[in-house]
Amino acid sequence: MTVLCRVDDIPEPGSKSLNYRGEALFAVRLNGQVFLYRNRCPHLGIELNWQENQFLDYDDSLIQCATHGALFIIESGECVAGPCLGEALQPLRCRVENGELLLDEVLLAPAD
């Protein structure tokens, strides 16, 4: 497992840009849980955010792609609005331990 950041570095609710070996990732913290995704929209394969650490919509209830407005469920990454409807973000295996967000060393293996 690799330490990505301290959980306290992610606002509640909120999101944070992360990087692991050149791979753009992001974490979302909501209701005491942390969700980790590749920072790649399934529609165009581009990064979702237009500003660092900004991945959520105006009321922090959905992940939003800044390029075309697609909306994704925070807990599952499923697209519920926009050009990639029915597709999903790629979740990554992680866990919180001793206040740190840990990434499974088998990076890029999708979460179950």
N, C-alpha and C positions, 0 to 999 in steps of 0.2 A: 504494500500500500504506500502511496505517495501523498504527502501533505500538500494540499493545494492552497489553503488559507485557513485563518481562524474563522470559525463560524460567526463570531461577533463582528467580523469585517463585512458581513452581508446584512443589510438592513432587514427588519421584520415588519411588514412584508417588504420585499425588495429583491434586487438582483445584483450580480457582480460578474464582470468580465474576468475570465481566467485563461491561463495559457499553460499547456503542458507539452514540452518538447516541440514547440512550434505549432501545436494544434490549438485553435481557438475554441474555448469552452465557455460556458456560463452556468452559474448556479442561481437558483431562485429559492428564497426562504419564505415559507408561508405556514402559519399555524404550527410552529415548532418543528417543521420538517424541512429538509433541504433536498432539492431536485437538481440533478446535474445533466446537462445536455451539451452536445456538440453545437457550436455556434455556426449552424449551417441551415438555411431555409431549404426545405425539400422542393420548393418550386424552382428556384434558380441556382441553388447551391452557393448563395452568397451569405455573408454574415447578416444576422438579424438586426443588430443595433446600429443606430446612427450616431450615438454618443456612448462613451464608455459607461458601463454599468447600467445602461437604460434598455431593458428588455420587456418591461411590462406596459400595459395600456394605462390610460389616465387614472383608473381607479384600482390599479394593482391586482386585478382579478384574472387577467389573461396575459400570456406572452404575446407580443406583437412584433411582426416583421416591419421594420421601418421603411423598407423599400416599397412594398405593395399592400401593407396593412393586414396581411393574413393574421388570424388570431388562433392561438393554441392553448389548450387546457394545461395549466401549470403542472398538475399531478401526473399527466400521461403524455403530454407533448402532442396530442392529437389535434389536427387542424380542424376548427369548427367554422371558419369563415375565410374566404379568399380563394385565390387561384389554386391552392394545393389542398382543397377540401377533401377530407378523408385520408390524407397522408399524415405523417407524424415526424416530429423532431426525433433525433436519435438520442435516447437516454444512455447514460453511462453509469456503471456500478460505482457507488460511493457509500460511505458511512461517516458518521460523526463519532469521534472518540476523543476524550479529554479536551473538548472544545475546538477540535480541529476537523476540517473537512478532508477526508482521505479518499483518494481515487484508487480503485482497484488497479493493481499493476498490469493486469491484462487489459490495458487501455484499448479503447475502440472496440471492445467486446460489448455489445449492447446489453443493457440491464434485462433481467428476466421479467 
